[in-house]
């Protein structure tokens, strides 16, 4: 497991990413109550401490512009709905529309992060083994420290979620909400 991360994390240069917490996804995860509760605590504390909170939202492309892989999987017709009301963004919080599994592809997020001086991403949301892991690995490649909050990420597939957390734990900090909140104080 990745260790000694506490000294690497600078909350003044961090941002909380709330990844794809849209109705259709949240309704299918294996740990909805715990997930939403932890996410609410993280967002509340982040707001109180002035940590930027950025949401992502899956926005499928029009069918004729979708990749053949997404078309064949049925994903191009997926309607994820809006961000759940329990953690809905407030005024001043940004929602980044995206259509890939990386926050850095097809968006202006890297520019926003560089302009704001973000060096750490606190990743929360759905799905651990897809968008969370892809963004975390991409973040590492760009020199931005990804921190995974293990009980504030989830998936429809519990085994894939757990496997992904183990893989990421070898490369980057993976911590619980409780530890995140203690460090934020």
VOLUM-828496 format. One record per atom (N, C-alpha, C): residue number from 1; residue in three letters; x, y, z. Coordinates in steps of 0.1 Angstrom, whole numbers. Layout:
REM VOLUM-828496
R_NUM_ALA_X_Y_Z
...
END
This chain:
REM VOLUM-828496
R_1_UNK_8_-12_0
R_1_UNK_0_0_0
R_1_UNK_9_13_0
R_2_UNK_4_23_-6
R_2_UNK_10_36_-7
R_2_UNK_11_42_7
R_3_UNK_22_46_12
R_3_UNK_24_51_25
R_3_UNK_30_65_25
R_4_UNK_30_71_37
R_4_UNK_36_84_39
R_4_UNK_31_95_30
R_5_UNK_18_95_28
R_5_UNK_12_105_19
R_5_UNK_8_118_26
R_6_UNK_7_118_39
R_6_UNK_2_130_46
R_6_UNK_10_142_43
R_7_UNK_24_141_42
R_7_UNK_32_152_39
R_7_UNK_31_157_25
R_8_UNK_26_149_16
R_8_UNK_25_152_2
R_8_UNK_12_160_-1
R_9_UNK_2_159_7
R_9_UNK_-11_165_5
R_9_UNK_-11_180_10
R_10_UNK_-14_189_1
R_10_UNK_-16_203_4
R_10_UNK_-30_207_1
R_11_UNK_-39_208_11
R_11_UNK_-53_211_9
R_11_UNK_-55_225_2
R_12_UNK_-45_234_4
R_12_UNK_-46_247_-2
R_12_UNK_-45_246_-17
R_13_UNK_-39_235_-22
R_13_UNK_-38_233_-36
R_13_UNK_-45_221_-41
R_14_UNK_-55_217_-34
R_14_UNK_-63_206_-37
R_14_UNK_-77_209_-42
R_15_UNK_-84_200_-48
R_15_UNK_-98_201_-53
R_15_UNK_-105_188_-51
R_16_UNK_-117_188_-47
R_16_UNK_-125_176_-45
R_16_UNK_-133_174_-59
R_17_UNK_-131_163_-64
R_17_UNK_-138_159_-76
R_17_UNK_-150_150_-73
R_18_UNK_-162_153_-77
R_18_UNK_-173_145_-74
R_18_UNK_-177_140_-88
R_19_UNK_-174_127_-90
R_19_UNK_-174_121_-103
R_19_UNK_-187_114_-106
R_20_UNK_-195_119_-116
R_20_UNK_-206_112_-122
R_20_UNK_-217_107_-111
R_21_UNK_-220_115_-102
R_21_UNK_-230_111_-92
R_21_UNK_-244_114_-97
R_22_UNK_-248_108_-108
R_22_UNK_-261_110_-114
R_22_UNK_-270_99_-110
R_23_UNK_-283_103_-111
R_23_UNK_-294_94_-106
R_23_UNK_-293_80_-111
R_24_UNK_-291_78_-124
R_24_UNK_-291_64_-129
R_24_UNK_-279_56_-124
R_25_UNK_-268_62_-121
R_25_UNK_-256_55_-116
R_25_UNK_-257_52_-101
R_26_UNK_-261_63_-93
R_26_UNK_-262_61_-79
R_26_UNK_-272_51_-75
R_27_UNK_-283_50_-83
R_27_UNK_-293_40_-79
R_27_UNK_-289_26_-81
R_28_UNK_-278_23_-88
R_28_UNK_-273_10_-90
R_28_UNK_-261_5_-82
R_29_UNK_-256_14_-74
R_29_UNK_-243_10_-67
R_29_UNK_-247_1_-55
R_30_UNK_-237_-7_-50
R_30_UNK_-239_-17_-40
R_30_UNK_-240_-11_-26
R_31_UNK_-235_2_-24
R_31_UNK_-234_8_-10
R_31_UNK_-240_22_-10
R_32_UNK_-252_24_-16
R_32_UNK_-257_37_-18
R_32_UNK_-257_46_-5
R_33_UNK_-263_40_6
R_33_UNK_-264_48_18
R_33_UNK_-251_53_24
R_34_UNK_-241_44_25
R_34_UNK_-228_47_30
R_34_UNK_-221_57_21
R_35_UNK_-222_55_8
R_35_UNK_-216_63_-2
R_35_UNK_-221_77_-1
R_36_UNK_-234_79_-2
R_36_UNK_-240_93_-1
R_36_UNK_-237_100_12
R_37_UNK_-238_92_23
R_37_UNK_-235_98_36
R_37_UNK_-220_104_36
R_38_UNK_-211_95_32
R_38_UNK_-197_100_32
R_38_UNK_-195_111_23
R_39_UNK_-201_111_11
R_39_UNK_-199_122_1
R_39_UNK_-205_135_7
R_40_UNK_-216_134_14
R_40_UNK_-222_146_20
R_40_UNK_-212_152_30
R_41_UNK_-206_144_38
R_41_UNK_-196_148_48
R_41_UNK_-184_155_42
R_42_UNK_-179_149_31
R_42_UNK_-167_154_24
R_42_UNK_-171_168_18
R_43_UNK_-182_168_11
R_43_UNK_-186_181_5
R_43_UNK_-188_192_15
R_44_UNK_-195_189_26
R_44_UNK_-197_199_36
R_44_UNK_-184_204_42
R_45_UNK_-175_195_45
R_45_UNK_-162_199_51
R_45_UNK_-154_207_41
R_46_UNK_-154_202_28
R_46_UNK_-147_210_18
R_46_UNK_-152_224_16
R_47_UNK_-165_225_16
R_47_UNK_-171_239_15
R_47_UNK_-167_248_26
R_48_UNK_-168_242_38
R_48_UNK_-164_250_50
R_48_UNK_-150_254_50
R_49_UNK_-141_246_45
R_49_UNK_-127_249_44
R_49_UNK_-122_256_32
R_50_UNK_-132_258_22
R_50_UNK_-128_266_10
R_50_UNK_-121_257_0
R_51_UNK_-122_244_1
R_51_UNK_-116_236_-10
R_51_UNK_-125_236_-22
R_52_UNK_-120_239_-34
R_52_UNK_-128_239_-46
R_52_UNK_-135_225_-48
R_53_UNK_-147_225_-52
R_53_UNK_-155_212_-55
R_53_UNK_-159_213_-69
R_54_UNK_-155_203_-77
R_54_UNK_-159_203_-91
R_54_UNK_-166_190_-93
R_55_UNK_-177_191_-100
R_55_UNK_-185_179_-104
R_55_UNK_-183_175_-118
R_56_UNK_-184_162_-121
R_56_UNK_-184_158_-135
R_56_UNK_-198_152_-138
R_57_UNK_-202_153_-151
R_57_UNK_-215_148_-155
R_57_UNK_-213_141_-168
R_58_UNK_-217_128_-169
R_58_UNK_-216_121_-182
R_58_UNK_-226_128_-191
R_59_UNK_-221_132_-203
R_59_UNK_-229_138_-213
R_59_UNK_-227_131_-226
R_60_UNK_-235_121_-229
R_60_UNK_-233_113_-241
R_60_UNK_-233_122_-254
R_61_UNK_-225_119_-263
R_61_UNK_-225_126_-276
R_61_UNK_-237_122_-284
R_62_UNK_-241_130_-294
R_62_UNK_-252_126_-303
R_62_UNK_-248_112_-309
R_63_UNK_-257_104_-311
R_63_UNK_-254_90_-316
R_63_UNK_-245_89_-328
R_64_UNK_-247_98_-338
R_64_UNK_-238_97_-350
R_64_UNK_-224_101_-347
R_65_UNK_-221_107_-336
R_65_UNK_-207_111_-332
R_65_UNK_-201_102_-322
R_66_UNK_-208_92_-317
R_66_UNK_-203_83_-307
R_66_UNK_-193_73_-313
R_67_UNK_-184_68_-305
R_67_UNK_-175_58_-310
R_67_UNK_-182_45_-312
R_68_UNK_-177_37_-322
R_68_UNK_-183_24_-325
R_68_UNK_-184_15_-312
R_69_UNK_-174_16_-303
R_69_UNK_-174_8_-291
R_69_UNK_-186_11_-282
R_70_UNK_-188_24_-280
R_70_UNK_-199_29_-272
R_70_UNK_-213_25_-278
R_71_UNK_-213_27_-291
R_71_UNK_-226_23_-298
R_71_UNK_-229_8_-297
R_72_UNK_-219_0_-298
R_72_UNK_-221_-15_-297
R_72_UNK_-224_-19_-283
R_73_UNK_-220_-12_-273
R_73_UNK_-222_-15_-259
R_73_UNK_-236_-10_-254
R_74_UNK_-242_-2_-262
R_74_UNK_-255_4_-258
R_74_UNK_-253_16_-249
R_75_UNK_-241_20_-246
R_75_UNK_-238_32_-238
R_75_UNK_-242_45_-244
R_76_UNK_-242_45_-257
R_76_UNK_-245_58_-264
R_76_UNK_-260_62_-262
R_77_UNK_-268_53_-258
R_77_UNK_-282_56_-255
R_77_UNK_-285_57_-240
R_78_UNK_-275_56_-232
R_78_UNK_-276_57_-218
R_78_UNK_-279_71_-214
R_79_UNK_-290_73_-206
R_79_UNK_-294_86_-200
R_79_UNK_-292_86_-185
R_80_UNK_-281_92_-181
R_80_UNK_-277_91_-167
R_80_UNK_-285_100_-158
R_81_UNK_-292_109_-163
R_81_UNK_-300_118_-154
R_81_UNK_-291_129_-148
R_82_UNK_-297_136_-138
R_82_UNK_-289_147_-132
R_82_UNK_-282_143_-120
R_83_UNK_-274_152_-115
R_83_UNK_-267_149_-102
R_83_UNK_-277_148_-91
R_84_UNK_-275_138_-82
R_84_UNK_-284_135_-71
R_84_UNK_-286_148_-62
R_85_UNK_-298_149_-57
R_85_UNK_-301_161_-49
R_85_UNK_-294_162_-36
R_86_UNK_-290_150_-30
R_86_UNK_-283_150_-18
R_86_UNK_-270_157_-18
R_87_UNK_-263_158_-30
R_87_UNK_-250_165_-31
R_87_UNK_-250_175_-42
R_88_UNK_-261_180_-45
R_88_UNK_-262_189_-57
R_88_UNK_-252_201_-56
R_89_UNK_-246_205_-66
R_89_UNK_-237_217_-65
R_89_UNK_-244_229_-61
R_90_UNK_-237_238_-54
R_90_UNK_-242_251_-51
R_90_UNK_-236_261_-60
R_91_UNK_-241_274_-59
R_91_UNK_-236_284_-67
R_91_UNK_-221_286_-66
R_92_UNK_-214_287_-76
R_92_UNK_-199_288_-76
R_92_UNK_-192_275_-78
R_93_UNK_-199_264_-77
R_93_UNK_-192_251_-79
R_93_UNK_-194_247_-94
R_94_UNK_-184_242_-100
R_94_UNK_-184_240_-114
R_94_UNK_-188_226_-117
R_95_UNK_-196_224_-128
R_95_UNK_-200_211_-133
R_95_UNK_-193_210_-147
R_96_UNK_-185_199_-148
R_96_UNK_-178_197_-161
R_96_UNK_-185_186_-168
R_97_UNK_-190_189_-180
R_97_UNK_-196_179_-188
R_97_UNK_-185_172_-196
R_98_UNK_-186_159_-196
R_98_UNK_-176_150_-202
R_98_UNK_-182_138_-209
R_99_UNK_-175_133_-218
R_99_UNK_-180_120_-225
R_99_UNK_-169_110_-226
R_100_UNK_-159_110_-217
R_100_UNK_-149_100_-217
R_100_UNK_-146_96_-202
R_101_UNK_-138_86_-200
R_101_UNK_-135_82_-186
R_101_UNK_-124_89_-179
R_102_UNK_-119_100_-186
R_102_UNK_-109_108_-180
R_102_UNK_-113_122_-180
R_103_UNK_-112_129_-168
R_103_UNK_-116_143_-167
R_103_UNK_-107_152_-176
R_104_UNK_-95_146_-180
R_104_UNK_-86_154_-188
R_104_UNK_-88_153_-203
R_105_UNK_-96_144_-208
R_105_UNK_-98_142_-222
R_105_UNK_-112_148_-227
R_106_UNK_-111_158_-236
R_106_UNK_-123_164_-241
R_106_UNK_-129_175_-233
R_107_UNK_-121_179_-222
R_107_UNK_-126_190_-214
R_107_UNK_-115_200_-212
R_108_UNK_-117_211_-206
R_108_UNK_-107_221_-203
R_108_UNK_-102_219_-188
R_109_UNK_-104_208_-182
R_109_UNK_-100_206_-168
R_109_UNK_-85_208_-166
R_110_UNK_-77_203_-174
R_110_UNK_-62_205_-171
R_110_UNK_-59_220_-171
R_111_UNK_-64_227_-180
R_111_UNK_-62_242_-180
R_111_UNK_-67_248_-167
R_112_UNK_-79_244_-163
R_112_UNK_-85_250_-151
R_112_UNK_-76_246_-139
R_113_UNK_-72_234_-138
R_113_UNK_-63_229_-127
R_113_UNK_-50_237_-127
R_114_UNK_-44_238_-138
R_114_UNK_-31_246_-139
R_114_UNK_-33_260_-135
R_115_UNK_-43_267_-140
R_115_UNK_-46_281_-137
R_115_UNK_-48_283_-123
R_116_UNK_-55_274_-116
R_116_UNK_-59_275_-102
R_116_UNK_-47_271_-93
R_117_UNK_-38_263_-98
R_117_UNK_-27_258_-90
R_117_UNK_-30_245_-83
R_118_UNK_-39_237_-88
R_118_UNK_-43_225_-82
R_118_UNK_-31_215_-84
R_119_UNK_-27_209_-73
R_119_UNK_-17_198_-74
R_119_UNK_-22_185_-68
R_120_UNK_-33_185_-62
R_120_UNK_-39_173_-56
R_120_UNK_-54_172_-60
R_121_UNK_-58_160_-64
R_121_UNK_-73_158_-67
R_121_UNK_-77_148_-56
R_122_UNK_-88_151_-49
R_122_UNK_-95_142_-40
R_122_UNK_-106_136_-48
R_123_UNK_-105_123_-52
R_123_UNK_-115_117_-61
R_123_UNK_-126_110_-53
R_124_UNK_-138_113_-56
R_124_UNK_-150_107_-51
R_124_UNK_-159_104_-63
R_125_UNK_-169_95_-61
R_125_UNK_-179_93_-72
R_125_UNK_-179_79_-77
R_126_UNK_-185_78_-89
R_126_UNK_-188_65_-96
R_126_UNK_-183_65_-110
R_127_UNK_-177_55_-115
R_127_UNK_-174_42_-110
R_127_UNK_-159_40_-107
R_128_UNK_-156_34_-96
R_128_UNK_-142_32_-91
R_128_UNK_-133_27_-102
R_129_UNK_-137_16_-109
R_129_UNK_-129_9_-118
R_129_UNK_-129_15_-132
R_130_UNK_-137_25_-134
R_130_UNK_-138_32_-147
R_130_UNK_-132_46_-146
R_131_UNK_-141_56_-144
R_131_UNK_-137_70_-145
R_131_UNK_-128_73_-133
R_132_UNK_-130_68_-121
R_132_UNK_-121_72_-110
R_132_UNK_-107_67_-113
R_133_UNK_-105_54_-116
R_133_UNK_-92_49_-119
R_133_UNK_-85_55_-131
R_134_UNK_-93_57_-142
R_134_UNK_-87_63_-154
R_134_UNK_-82_77_-151
R_135_UNK_-90_85_-144
R_135_UNK_-87_99_-141
R_135_UNK_-75_99_-131
R_136_UNK_-75_90_-122
R_136_UNK_-64_89_-112
R_136_UNK_-50_86_-119
R_137_UNK_-50_76_-128
R_137_UNK_-38_73_-135
R_137_UNK_-34_84_-144
R_138_UNK_-43_90_-151
R_138_UNK_-40_102_-160
R_138_UNK_-35_113_-152
R_139_UNK_-40_116_-140
R_139_UNK_-36_126_-131
R_139_UNK_-21_124_-127
R_140_UNK_-18_111_-124
R_140_UNK_-4_108_-120
R_140_UNK_6_111_-132
R_141_UNK_2_108_-144
R_141_UNK_10_110_-156
R_141_UNK_12_125_-158
R_142_UNK_3_133_-153
R_142_UNK_4_148_-155
R_142_UNK_11_155_-143
R_143_UNK_15_147_-133
R_143_UNK_21_153_-121
R_143_UNK_12_159_-111
R_144_UNK_-1_155_-111
R_144_UNK_-11_159_-101
R_144_UNK_-14_147_-92
R_145_UNK_-12_149_-79
R_145_UNK_-14_137_-70
R_145_UNK_-29_134_-69
R_146_UNK_-33_122_-72
R_146_UNK_-47_117_-70
R_146_UNK_-48_111_-56
R_147_UNK_-58_114_-49
R_147_UNK_-61_108_-36
R_147_UNK_-75_102_-37
R_148_UNK_-76_89_-35
R_148_UNK_-88_82_-36
R_148_UNK_-95_81_-23
R_149_UNK_-107_85_-21
R_149_UNK_-114_84_-9
R_149_UNK_-123_71_-10
R_150_UNK_-118_60_-4
R_150_UNK_-122_47_-7
R_150_UNK_-137_44_-4
R_151_UNK_-142_50_6
R_151_UNK_-156_48_10
R_151_UNK_-165_59_4
R_152_UNK_-160_67_-5
R_152_UNK_-168_78_-12
R_152_UNK_-166_76_-27
R_153_UNK_-162_64_-31
R_153_UNK_-162_60_-45
R_153_UNK_-170_47_-45
R_154_UNK_-176_44_-56
R_154_UNK_-184_31_-56
R_154_UNK_-186_27_-71
R_155_UNK_-193_16_-72
R_155_UNK_-196_9_-85
R_155_UNK_-208_0_-84
R_156_UNK_-213_-4_-95
R_156_UNK_-223_-14_-96
R_156_UNK_-217_-28_-93
R_157_UNK_-204_-29_-95
R_157_UNK_-197_-42_-94
R_157_UNK_-187_-41_-82
R_158_UNK_-191_-47_-71
R_158_UNK_-183_-46_-58
R_158_UNK_-170_-52_-60
R_159_UNK_-168_-63_-67
R_159_UNK_-155_-70_-69
R_159_UNK_-146_-61_-77
R_160_UNK_-151_-55_-88
R_160_UNK_-143_-46_-96
R_160_UNK_-139_-34_-88
R_161_UNK_-148_-29_-80
R_161_UNK_-145_-17_-71
R_161_UNK_-133_-20_-62
R_162_UNK_-134_-32_-55
R_162_UNK_-124_-36_-45
R_162_UNK_-111_-38_-52
R_163_UNK_-111_-45_-63
R_163_UNK_-99_-48_-71
R_163_UNK_-92_-35_-75
R_164_UNK_-100_-25_-80
R_164_UNK_-95_-12_-84
R_164_UNK_-88_-5_-72
R_165_UNK_-95_-5_-61
R_165_UNK_-89_2_-49
R_165_UNK_-75_-5_-45
R_166_UNK_-74_-18_-46
R_166_UNK_-62_-24_-43
R_166_UNK_-51_-20_-53
R_167_UNK_-54_-20_-66
R_167_UNK_-45_-16_-76
R_167_UNK_-40_-1_-74
R_168_UNK_-50_8_-72
R_168_UNK_-46_22_-70
R_168_UNK_-38_24_-57
R_169_UNK_-41_16_-47
R_169_UNK_-34_17_-34
R_169_UNK_-19_15_-36
R_170_UNK_-14_8_-46
R_170_UNK_0_6_-49
R_170_UNK_7_18_-55
R_171_UNK_-1_27_-60
R_171_UNK_4_39_-67
R_171_UNK_2_52_-61
R_172_UNK_-9_53_-53
R_172_UNK_-14_66_-48
R_172_UNK_-21_64_-35
R_173_UNK_-23_75_-28
R_173_UNK_-30_74_-15
R_173_UNK_-45_70_-17
R_174_UNK_-49_60_-9
R_174_UNK_-63_56_-8
R_174_UNK_-66_56_6
R_175_UNK_-76_65_10
R_175_UNK_-79_66_24
R_175_UNK_-94_67_26
R_176_UNK_-98_66_38
R_176_UNK_-112_66_42
R_176_UNK_-117_80_44
R_177_UNK_-130_82_44
R_177_UNK_-136_95_47
R_177_UNK_-131_101_60
R_178_UNK_-131_92_70
R_178_UNK_-127_96_84
R_178_UNK_-113_102_84
R_179_UNK_-104_96_77
R_179_UNK_-90_101_76
R_179_UNK_-89_114_68
R_180_UNK_-97_115_57
R_180_UNK_-97_127_49
R_180_UNK_-102_139_58
R_181_UNK_-113_137_65
R_181_UNK_-119_147_74
R_181_UNK_-109_152_85
R_182_UNK_-102_142_91
R_182_UNK_-92_146_101
R_182_UNK_-81_154_95
R_183_UNK_-76_150_83
R_183_UNK_-65_158_77
R_183_UNK_-70_172_73
R_184_UNK_-82_173_69
R_184_UNK_-87_186_64
R_184_UNK_-88_196_75
R_185_UNK_-90_192_88
R_185_UNK_-92_201_99
R_185_UNK_-80_209_101
END
